[in-house]
């Protein structure tokens, strides 16, 4: 009997016979296990293992009117920052029957109506967006179609859109960076921001300014330099600093990639890091500890962020209560070789 099943593939009827129950009971045990007794569930699971039966997930999803997939919206998959987050999301959905789909919204922008279309066409059950620049009209359309409750923002978000937000404590991270530099003796601290209009730029700038005010540090406008989270903006910031007569002795960068570009260009210009200027980054991406000098930075627990977003979305998909509109994940200062006391006058 077992060999014939192996050759042709086990069916639900084989499972029912092995468990001594009806096929309807097997189906119920798989789709609504809380509606059968524990003894019956165990009998069905033992029979599935014995026969090698595999659930036809596509057919099951069709019967339950669900897609069995979630969509992750990522602005530029080429950025190393996202690797740990995506690993966390994948881990969060491991062991569930949801497939994880990923799309790059920068290199392959969503067309008008596309996000709502994914839901309405039955291709996805939920979405996690790491893109804080999604059009408000697209989000409004999702809400109008009744699928807005199945969208969660992660790391970045659209202001006042009303969706759950899972994010690192960006303002606290900026405060930690300024506090660290102040403790080393720095009083002349510059800041390279993220892109204008970005929610992370605003949160980190707010924390930076708040900590400066608390410590009584000057906040000179020419020491607040616009960037965009890229290596290139670090190079450009370095050029501005090198041209200053009165240079800062430390720089807090809005992202590790900015810090890498800044350090490389400063050292190419004859300025030692940290001998002349100390540098702090933000993110703690994989190469931060291997860069020369190893980068002092603010660590976001990116796998934890991804797992938490998956948990929140799963809760919504399963009809369970979820936390408030914003969940802040703690950050920590990682001290390495790019910071030191300022040079003697």
N, C-alpha and C positions, 0 to 999 in steps of 0.2 A: 504493500500500500504506500509506504513512505517513498519508495523509489519512483512510483508512478507520479506522485504529487510533485517530486523534484523535477521530473522531466517536463511536465506540462505547466508547472507553476501552481501553487496552492490558491484555492478560491475561498470565498467566504463560506461556501457550503462545507468545504473540508474543515474549516475552523469550527463551524457549528457542530459537525459530527464528532470532532475530537473533544469538544467541550460538553457534548451532550445537551446542547441548547438549540434554539431555533436561530435561523439566520437573522431574524428581526432582533433577537436579543444580542447577537454579536454586533450588529450595526448600532444598536443603542449603547452598548458598552463602549464603543469607539467614539461615538459622537456626543453622548451625554452620560459619561461614566457615573455621575452622581445619581442617576435614575435607576441604577441596578445595584444589587447587593454587593458587598465586598467579596463574598464567596464566588459570585458569578463573575465579577471582574477578574479575579485571580484565575478562574477556570478558563476564561477567554484568553487572557494573556499567556497562560501556559500552552494553550492550543495554538496560539499564533507562533510562539517560539518553536513548538514541536513541528508545525507544518511549514514554517518559513514563509507564512503569508505576509504580503506587503500591502499596506493600505494604498488604494488608488487615490492619492491626495487630490488630484485634479477633479475627479468625480465627486469626492467628498466636499470640496470647496464649492462646486457647482450646486450640490444639494443644499448647502448651507448658505448660499448666496454670498460668498466671500471670495476674495482673490487669493488670499494666502501670501501676500507680498506687501512690503513697505518700501517706500521710496525715500532715498537720502539725497537731498539737494546740496551740492558742494560747490562753492565758488572757486574753481581752479584746483583740480585734483593734483596738479604738479607741485603744489606747495607742501613741503615736508611737515608742516604743522598738523595736517589732517590725518596723518597715518595712525597716530595713537588714538585719536578720536574714533576713527572708523573701526579700529580693532576693538575698542570698547563697545561700540554699537553692535558689531558682529557677535561679541561675547554675550551681550544682553539678550540677543535673539536666539542664541544657541539653545537647543533643547526645545524650542517652540516649533510650530509648523509654519512659520513665516519665512519666506525668502527675502533677502535684503538686496534691493536694486539701488544703483548709484548713478546719478547723472551730474555732469559738470555744467553748472549754470552760467559760467563765464565764457567758456569756449563753445558751449552749445546752449544758448539762452532759450528759456521756455517761450514758446509762441503764445499769442493771446488765447486764453481759454484752455491752455494745455494742462495746467495743474488740476483744475476742476475736472477736465476731461479724463485724466488718469483714474480718478475716482468713479466718475459716471460710466466710463467704459468697462468698469470691472477689472481694471489692471492692478489696482492697489487698494489696500484697506486703510493705510495711514501714511503719513509723511513726517520726516524730521528734516528741518531746514537749517543749514549752517549759513545760509545766505541772508544777510540782513538788508539786502537791496531788492528783495522781491517786490514787484509792483503791488501797491495797495489794492488796485482794481482786481488783481488775480485772487488776493485773499478775500476780498469782499464777495467775489463770485463763489468761492468755496463756501463761505458762510451762507450765502443765499441758497445754495444747493443743498444745504444741510450736512456738509462734510467738514466744516471748519473745526469741529470738536476733535477731529482726528489728525490735527496738525500741531506739531511741537517745534519750537525754536530752540536751537542749541548753539551756544557761544555767541552768535550774533542774532539780532532780532530786529523787527520793524517796530518802532516806537508806537505805543498806545494802540496796538492792533488787537489786544485782548487775548492773545494766544499764550499758552504756557511757555516759560523761558527757563532753560537750564543754562547757567553761565558760571564761569569763574568769578570770584570776587575781585573784579578788575580795579575798583577804587582802592581796596585794601592793599592789593599788590603794589600799586603806585606809592601808597603811603610807606610800605615796607622798604621800597627802593630808596626813597628820599631819606627815611630814618637811618638806613644803613650808611649812606654816604655822609650824612650829618654826624653820625657816631664816629666815623673815621676822621672827622675834622674838616670836611668840605663845607664851604659856605657859598661858593660860586658854582652853582649846579645848573646846567642846561638841560633841556628836554627836547627830544625829537619826537614829534607826534605821529599818529596815524593819519589816514586820509580825512579830509574835511567832511563833515556830515556823517561820519561813521560812529555807531554807538559805543564801540570800544575806545575809540579816540576820546570821546567825550567823558567816559567813565574814568579812564586812566588820567586824563588831564585834570579832572575834578579832584581825584585823590591826591595827585601831585601838588596841586595848588593848596588844597586843604592842609596837607602836611607841612608845606612851606610856611603857611600862615601860622600854624601851631608852633613851629620852631622859630618863627621870626626871621625866616630867610627871605632875601630879596627875590622878586619874580620879574626880572627884566624881560621886556618883550623881545629884545634881540637874542635872548638866550632860549626862547621858545621857537623851535624851527619846525616848519611843516614837513612831514614825510608821508609815506604811504605803505608802510610795512615791508618795503622791499630793500634789497641790497643797494640798488641805485640811489634810493633816497638817503641811505647811510653815507654813500660817497659824496652826495651833494651837501649833506649836513657838515661833513668833514671839511669840504672846501670853504664853507662859510666860516667855520670855526678857525681854520688856519688863517683866514684873512682878517680876523679880529685882532685889534690891538690889545684889548683886555679880554683874554680868553677865560672860559670857565675851567675849573680844575676837575670837574666831573660831568658826565652826561648820562641821563636816564633815557633809554631808548624804548619806544613803544612796542618793539618786537625784537626777537633775537636776530632776525635777518637784517634789520636796520643796524643793529650793533655790530654784526660781522662786517658790513660794508663800511661803517664808520671807523672801526679799528683798523681795517686794512688801509684805508685812505689816510688816516692820521699817521700811521707808522710809515707809509710811503712818503709822507710829507715831513718826516724827521721828528715826529712827536711820539714819545714813548707811552705805551699803555701797559701798566698803570703808572709808570714813573712820572709822567707829566700830566696825564689826564686819565682818570678812572672812568670805566664804562659799565653800566648795568643794562641788561636786556629784559625781555619779558616773554615767557612761554616755556623755556627749557626744552627746546626740541633736541633731537637725538645728538646732533653734532656740537651742541653747546659745551659739553665737557671735553671734547677733543680739539676744539678750536685753540689757536695759539695767540694770545694767552687764553686759557680756559675761562669761559664767560660766567661772571656772576650774574644771576638772573632770577626772575620770579617764576617759580614752577607752577604751571597749571597741571593738575592731575587729569591729563587728557583721556586716558582709558576710563577713569571714573566718570568723567563728564559724559562720555559716550554711553556707558552702561546705564547711567541715571536717566538719560533721555529715552533709552529703550524701555526702561521700567515704566516711565511716565506714559509713554505712548501705549505700551501693552495694557496698562491699567485702563486707559480710555477705551481701547478696542474691546476689552473684556467687560466693560461696563462698571468698573470699580471706581470709587472716589479717588481723586488725584490731589496732590498738594496745591498750594496757592499759585498765583500767576507767575511767581518767580522763585526759582530754587538756586541759591548761591552755593557753589562748591568752594571750600577754603583753598587758599594759595599759600605758598611758602617761599621764603628767601633762600636761595642756594648760593653760598659764598664760594667763589673760586678765585682765580688769579688775576682777573681784570680790574679789581679794585684794591686800593691801598690808600694810606694817608696822603694828603696833598703834598707836593714838593715844598721844601722850606723856602720862605720868601728870599 
